[in-house]
Each structure stands twice: as structure tokens, then as C-alpha cells.
């Protein structure tokens, strides 16, 4: 009876632990904007979130396919063209985000959760850009990668053809159409 009386008179005086989700650990990811986010709050269907700084930040996870940004046929071309020398078997989202981090090191933060089975992803990236802006930047970077790859093909005709096609290529228009076709405004993304 004395314990019940003590608890009634002293609720939450430190003797009772706060309930927690197993594996949550209370870890926070410090964002470039100065705010932080609990990685447990970011689920696999998220492509962005509203930050307490007032901005929307893009969210990318290693389990998101590169076809989030470009069509599957182009992903296959990139996989056939680009050799990787890391723990990943083929060109994928970690490589896309690696290029992104090289170009915008101050605007992308990353977190390795590969040892945490509670989140569903191994690598996480959060950018200062919103999802739409990130999409456009990634497409531009992939075009640069393709141009670089073609320049090593020692084919002037291939390079000329590529450059002519790129003169007609509008990144913003491509992203708009691609996002409409992929339904990227919802979590029910589908391949095309």
C-alpha cells in the first residue's frame, strides 16, 4: 500500500521508465537545416517529410530502386555500363546518392542503419531539397554520367548523337511526365 501511495503522490519522479518501442534507441539524425529527425519516423513508403524547420526534405533509402528517378530500361543501361567496386553487386540507389553527395556535400546527410533490423532499410539519405528538386538534380547527374560513359566509347558518332538528343531533352518536363506516370505523389509507386 505504501508503494501505491508514493506513486500516486509522485507520478513520474524518475522511478518509472518511459515506455519505448523496442530498438528505437532514441537516436536522432542531424539534418543540414539544423533540425533532427528520428529514423524510426521514416518508413519505406516515404519520399519526403515536412520538417520542423518549415521545409520539405526528400528521403531516399537504399531499398528504393533507381527507377524512382529514371525508367527501368535506363537503369539497365547504367548497370551494364558502370562497373562498381564496392559491396553492392550492381549500380543502384547507393551509387546515385553517392554522386549526389559528391555534388552537394552540405545538402545531403546519410545514416547507416544496416545493423538495425527495426527500420527496414540499410542506408538512409535526407536532403535539403524537396523530392521534386532532388528528382531533377538526379536526372541531370545521370545524364552527365551517361555523357561521360559515351565519351569513353571512342565513337564520335555516338557522342554526336547523344549531344543532339540532349539538346532536345528538357529535364523538368521529363520529371513532370515521369512522376505523373509513376504516381510518385503517393506511396503506391509502380514501375513503367
Secondary structure, 3 states (H helix, E strand, C coil): CHHHHHHHHCCCCCCCCCCCCCCCCCCEEECCCCCEEEHHHCCCCCCEEECCCCCEEEEEECCCCHHHCCCHHHHHHHHHHCCCCCCCCCCCHHHHHHHHHHHCCCCEEEEECCCCCCCCCCEEEEECCCHHHHHHHHHHHHHHHHHHHHHCCCCHHHHHHHHHHHHCCCHHHHHHHHHHHHCCCCCCCCCC
